Amino acid sequence: MIVSNRPGWFIIASMALLIAISCKPEDGQRVVQETPDLDKIIEEGLRESFYTGAVLIIGNDQEILVENAYGFAELYDKDLNVVDEPDSMTVDHLFDVASLTKIFATTFAVMKLHSENLIDIDTPVADYVPEFNTDSHSDITVRQLLNHTSGLLQWYPTFYEVDDPSDFTRWLVEKPLISEPGTNRNYSDLGFMVLAQVVENITDLSFEEYLNQKIYEPAGLNRTAFNPDTSNFEITATSHGNPFERKMVYEDDFGYQIDVDPEVWDGWRDYTLKGEVNDGNAFHTFKGVAGHAGLFSTGRELATLLQIMLNDGKYNDTEIFSEETIEDFTTRDSFDNGLGWAMDESILNANELPDGSLGHTGFTGTNFVMSPDDNLFYIFLTNRQHPGANEEGNYPNLSEIRARLSDFIFSDSSW
């Protein structure tokens, strides 16, 4: 069985397509409420090869209302041929959540520090990371890292110049800022890399240890981790190497002006990624544990973390975050977003959301939206990179599917 190519996206061969759409595995799948209209939207994405598999979770502060899996967690090899034994998606599969790491790891870690009065978000980063005590970087605050107004570079192939996490901040402060701190919002992966260092310097724990001790273990999570053990977990496959990042470096007309000689580094992965973080900076520079990407989790465990937010920061009787911290971090600022949390509908790929809605998207094909006022959230996890990039080098755009799901879920009064 092979994959054919036509203008636009790679499509699944007819037999694989029928299996993917009808795939409703019994093990690891729990559907609390039938959702034929939502199924139709998600299955259209399967037919168009926007992804080969997906998980949808809908819930509120007390329960999971919908938990469903679709298609395949792994369908293709690196040459985009269908594998001998496709891996049917279940709700227990771990996903590389990509930039959802910025919320469910980094923002949560800073919120925990804030709840315990261990950090002042309006303090200069230099107070926590001495390398920032330079003429150009000393005025950058923790708040500006959280709301993407620090002026730091948005993206750079750090693995070309930094192969040890301990060298990252010394390297970063030598790079010029792209804007004056506090003036413009420029979404920055590098700012969240720094925030992980802030957490480590305050706590004298590794970023991963702090999250486990203070958030994940108290919340009863055991499937949320960096560098997951591939022998113990079913894991969703993402891309076949890093062709998108390679084009970012090699091709100026791809839209990224990177001042680096592409030929001085050649550690590009050329195999299907499954259990390895997709993001090259997280993988090569940070060994899988970074503030901007690297977290793996299931829809159910991400839902538990959102339920904590809806329950005023508590998991059962254990306080994870203070109510004051939640309010501070989820209040819309002058840039129409919260601290770490995205609130701008255009960023969330949604239309006419309830006031105060929050969420985030991830490059691997993940996103979530939560409405505290409606006591409702949804999590939509896909492997959009797995069918491969199109002829222009781009992965499928899920904005329309996300908007349709959001419109339906938040306009349905039956939840």
C-alpha positions in Angstrom: 0.0 0.0 0.0 1.4 3.4 -1.0 0.6 7.0 -0.6 -0.3 8.9 -3.7 0.6 12.6 -4.2 -1.7 15.2 -5.7 -1.6 19.0 -5.6 -2.1 20.0 -1.9 -1.7 17.3 0.7 -0.6 13.7 0.7 -3.7 11.5 0.9 -4.2 8.2 2.5 -4.7 5.3 0.1 -8.3 4.2 0.0 -8.2 1.1 2.1 -6.1 2.9 4.9 -8.5 5.8 4.7 -11.6 3.6 5.4 -9.9 1.9 8.3 -8.7 5.3 9.8 -12.2 6.8 9.7 -13.9 3.7 11.1 -11.3 3.0 13.7 -12.9 2.9 17.1 -10.6 0.9 19.3 -12.2 -0.6 22.3 -9.1 -0.6 24.5 -8.1 2.8 25.8 -11.2 4.5 24.4 -13.9 5.9 26.7 -16.8 7.8 25.0 -19.0 9.4 27.7 -21.3 11.1 25.2 -21.9 10.4 21.5 -20.8 13.3 19.3 -21.7 12.5 15.7 -21.4 16.2 14.6 -17.9 16.5 16.1 -16.9 13.1 14.7 -17.8 14.4 11.3 -15.6 17.4 11.6 -12.6 15.3 12.8 -13.1 12.6 10.2 -13.1 15.2 7.4 -9.6 16.0 8.6 -8.7 12.4 8.3 -10.0 12.2 4.8 -8.1 15.3 3.8 -4.9 13.8 5.4 -4.6 16.8 7.7 -3.5 14.1 10.3 -3.7 10.4 10.6 -5.0 10.3 14.1 -6.6 12.5 16.8 -8.0 12.6 20.3 -10.8 14.8 21.4 -11.5 15.6 25.1 -14.4 17.8 26.4 -14.8 18.4 30.1 -15.7 20.7 32.9 -14.4 21.2 36.5 -15.9 17.9 37.7 -15.9 15.4 34.8 -14.9 14.4 31.4 -17.9 14.6 29.1 -16.3 13.3 25.9 -13.2 11.2 25.4 -12.7 9.8 21.9 -9.9 8.6 19.6 -9.7 8.5 15.9 -7.5 7.0 13.2 -3.9 6.0 13.7 -1.1 7.1 16.0 1.4 5.8 13.4 0.6 5.0 9.8 3.6 6.0 7.7 7.3 5.3 7.6 9.8 8.0 6.7 9.2 7.5 3.0 5.5 8.0 3.5 4.7 4.4 2.8 2.1 2.8 5.0 3.8 0.7 7.7 3.2 -3.0 8.0 1.4 -2.7 11.3 -0.4 0.7 11.7 -0.8 1.7 15.3 -4.5 2.5 16.0 -5.0 5.6 18.1 -6.3 5.3 21.6 -7.0 7.9 24.3 -4.1 6.5 26.2 -1.5 7.4 23.6 1.0 10.1 24.6 1.4 13.1 22.3 4.3 15.4 21.8 2.3 18.5 22.8 4.9 20.9 21.4 4.2 24.5 22.5 1.5 23.4 24.9 4.6 22.8 27.0 4.6 26.6 27.5 1.4 26.3 29.4 1.3 22.8 31.1 5.0 23.0 32.1 6.5 26.4 32.1 3.6 28.7 32.9 2.4 26.3 35.5 5.8 26.2 37.1 6.0 30.0 37.3 2.4 30.0 38.6 3.4 27.6 41.3 6.4 29.8 42.3 4.1 32.8 42.3 1.6 31.1 44.5 4.3 30.4 47.0 5.7 34.0 46.8 9.0 32.7 45.5 9.0 34.9 42.4 8.0 38.5 41.5 7.0 38.5 37.9 7.8 42.3 37.6 11.4 41.7 38.7 14.1 41.8 36.1 15.1 38.4 34.9 18.7 39.3 35.8 17.8 38.9 39.5 17.2 35.2 38.8 19.6 34.6 35.9 22.8 36.6 36.4 23.8 36.3 32.7 21.0 38.8 31.9 22.8 41.6 33.8 24.0 43.2 30.6 23.4 46.7 29.1 20.9 45.2 26.6 19.1 42.6 28.7 19.1 43.9 32.3 15.6 45.5 32.0 13.8 42.5 30.7 11.3 41.3 33.3 9.8 37.9 34.0 6.4 39.3 33.0 7.8 40.2 29.6 9.1 36.7 29.0 5.6 35.3 29.9 3.7 37.7 27.6 6.2 37.6 24.7 7.2 41.2 24.9 10.9 40.7 26.0 12.4 41.6 22.6 14.3 38.3 22.5 14.6 36.5 19.2 11.5 34.6 18.3 13.3 31.5 16.9 16.9 30.5 16.1 18.5 27.1 15.5 20.3 27.1 18.8 21.6 23.6 18.1 24.0 25.2 15.5 25.8 27.1 18.3 24.8 25.6 21.6 24.9 21.9 22.5 24.8 22.1 26.3 21.9 23.7 28.1 24.2 25.3 30.7 25.7 27.5 27.9 22.4 28.7 26.5 21.8 32.0 28.5 25.4 33.1 28.1 25.0 32.6 24.3 21.6 34.3 24.2 22.6 37.6 25.8 25.1 38.1 23.0 22.3 38.1 20.5 20.7 41.5 19.8 17.1 42.2 20.8 14.6 42.6 18.0 12.6 45.2 19.9 12.7 47.3 23.0 11.4 45.2 26.0 7.7 45.8 26.7 6.9 47.5 23.5 5.9 44.7 21.0 4.5 41.2 21.3 6.7 38.8 19.3 5.9 35.2 20.2 9.3 33.8 21.4 10.4 30.3 22.0 13.6 31.6 23.4 11.8 33.5 26.1 10.3 30.3 27.5 13.7 28.6 27.3 14.9 31.3 29.7 11.9 30.9 32.0 12.8 27.2 32.6 16.2 28.5 33.7 14.5 31.0 36.0 12.6 28.1 37.6 15.8 26.0 38.1 17.8 28.9 39.6 15.1 29.7 42.1 14.4 26.2 43.2 17.8 24.5 42.9 16.0 21.7 41.2 16.0 20.6 37.6 13.0 21.9 35.6 11.6 18.4 35.3 12.1 17.6 39.0 10.3 20.8 40.1 7.3 20.0 37.9 7.1 16.5 39.1 7.4 17.3 42.8 5.2 20.4 42.8 2.5 19.8 40.2 2.4 16.5 38.3 2.8 14.1 41.2 0.4 16.0 43.6 -2.1 16.0 40.7 -1.9 12.2 40.4 -0.3 12.3 36.9 1.8 9.5 35.7 1.8 9.8 31.9 3.0 13.4 31.7 6.8 13.7 31.2 9.7 14.8 29.1 11.7 12.1 27.3 9.0 9.4 27.9 10.0 5.8 28.3 9.1 4.3 24.9 9.0 0.8 26.3 6.2 1.7 28.8 3.9 4.0 26.8 2.1 4.0 23.6 3.3 7.1 21.8 1.9 9.0 18.8 4.4 9.5 15.9 5.0 13.0 14.7 7.2 14.1 11.8 9.8 12.2 9.7 12.9 14.0 10.7 12.8 17.8 10.8 12.3 18.9 7.2 10.4 22.1 8.2 13.2 23.4 10.4 15.8 22.5 7.8 14.0 24.7 5.3 13.9 27.5 7.9 17.7 27.4 8.0 18.5 26.6 4.4 15.9 28.6 2.4 15.7 32.4 3.0 12.6 32.6 0.9 10.8 30.2 3.2 10.2 33.2 5.4 12.9 32.9 8.1 16.0 35.1 7.8 18.5 33.1 9.9 22.1 34.4 10.0 23.9 31.1 10.1 25.9 29.0 7.6 23.6 26.0 7.0 26.5 23.8 6.2 28.4 24.1 9.5 26.1 21.6 11.2 24.6 18.3 9.9 22.9 16.5 12.7 19.5 16.5 11.1 17.3 13.5 12.0 16.0 11.5 9.1 13.7 9.0 10.7 10.2 8.9 12.0 10.0 10.6 15.4 8.1 8.7 18.1 8.9 9.5 21.7 11.5 12.1 20.7 10.5 15.7 20.9 9.9 17.1 17.4 11.4 20.5 18.2 15.0 20.6 17.2 16.1 23.1 19.8 14.5 21.1 22.6 16.0 17.9 21.3 19.6 18.9 20.4 20.3 21.8 22.7 18.2 20.9 25.7 18.3 17.1 25.5 14.5 16.9 25.4 13.7 19.0 28.4 13.0 22.7 27.6 10.6 25.5 28.6 9.1 25.9 25.1 8.7 22.3 24.0 9.4 18.7 25.0 6.4 17.7 27.1 4.5 14.5 26.3 1.1 13.8 27.8 -2.4 12.4 27.1 -5.6 14.3 26.6 -6.9 12.9 29.9 -3.9 14.2 32.0 -4.0 17.6 30.3 -7.7 17.7 31.2 -6.8 17.1 34.8 -4.5 20.1 34.8 -7.3 22.3 33.2 -9.7 21.0 35.9 -7.3 22.3 38.5 -7.6 25.7 36.9 -11.4 25.5 37.0 -11.4 24.4 40.6 -9.7 27.5 41.9 -6.2 25.9 41.7 -7.1 22.8 43.7 -6.7 19.1 43.1 -9.1 17.4 45.5 -8.0 19.1 48.8 -4.5 20.0 47.6 -3.8 23.6 46.5 -1.7 23.6 43.4 -2.1 27.3 42.6 -3.6 30.2 44.6 -6.8 31.9 43.3 -4.9 35.2 43.2 -2.2 33.6 41.0 -4.8 32.3 38.6 -6.5 35.7 38.4 -3.2 37.4 37.8 -2.1 35.0 35.0 -5.4 34.8 33.2 -6.3 38.5 33.1 -6.2 39.9 29.5 -3.4 42.4 29.1 -2.9 45.3 26.7 -1.7 42.8 24.1 -5.0 40.8 24.4 -3.4 37.8 26.1 -2.6 36.5 29.6 0.7 35.6 31.1 1.7 32.5 29.2 -1.9 31.9 28.3 -3.2 32.9 24.8 -6.5 34.7 24.8 -6.5 36.4 21.4 -9.1 34.5 19.3 -6.9 34.7 16.2 -4.1 32.9 18.1 -6.5 30.3 19.4 -7.9 29.6 15.9 -11.4 30.3 17.2 -14.3 32.7 16.7 -16.7 34.4 19.1 -15.4 32.6 22.2 -16.9 33.3 25.6 -15.3 36.2 27.4 -12.1 35.3 29.3 -11.4 32.1 27.2 -7.9 30.8 27.3 -5.8 28.3 25.4 -2.8 27.6 23.3 -1.7 25.8 20.1 1.2 23.5 19.4 3.2 22.9 16.2 2.7 19.2 16.2 -1.0 19.7 15.8 -2.2 20.1 19.4 -4.5 22.8 20.9 -7.0 23.5 23.7 -9.5 26.1 24.6 -11.0 26.7 28.1 -13.8 29.0 29.1 -13.8 29.5 32.9 -17.1 31.4 32.7 -18.8 28.5 30.9 -17.0 25.9 33.0 -16.0 24.1 29.8 -12.9 23.1 27.9 -11.9 21.0 25.0 -8.6 19.5 24.0 -7.9 18.5 20.4 -4.7 16.5 19.9 -3.5 15.4 16.4 -0.4 14.3 14.6 -0.7 16.7 11.7 3.0 16.3 10.8 2.8 12.6 10.3 1.3 12.7 6.7 4.2 14.8 5.6 4.6 18.4 4.4 3.1 19.7 1.1 5.1 20.7 -1.9 5.9 24.1 -0.4 7.2 22.5 2.8 4.3 23.4 5.0 2.3 21.1 7.3 -1.5 21.1 7.2 -3.3 24.2 8.5 -5.8 23.1 11.2 -7.2 26.6 11.8 -10.5 25.9 10.1 -11.1 22.5 11.8 -10.2 24.1 15.2 -12.6 26.9 14.6 -15.4 24.6 13.6 -14.9 22.4 16.7 -14.7 25.5 18.9 -17.9 27.0 17.4 -19.8 23.8 17.9 -18.6 23.0 21.4 -19.1 26.5 22.9 -22.4 27.1 21.2 -23.9 23.7 22.4 -25.9 24.3 25.6 -26.3 20.6 26.2 -22.9 20.1 27.9 
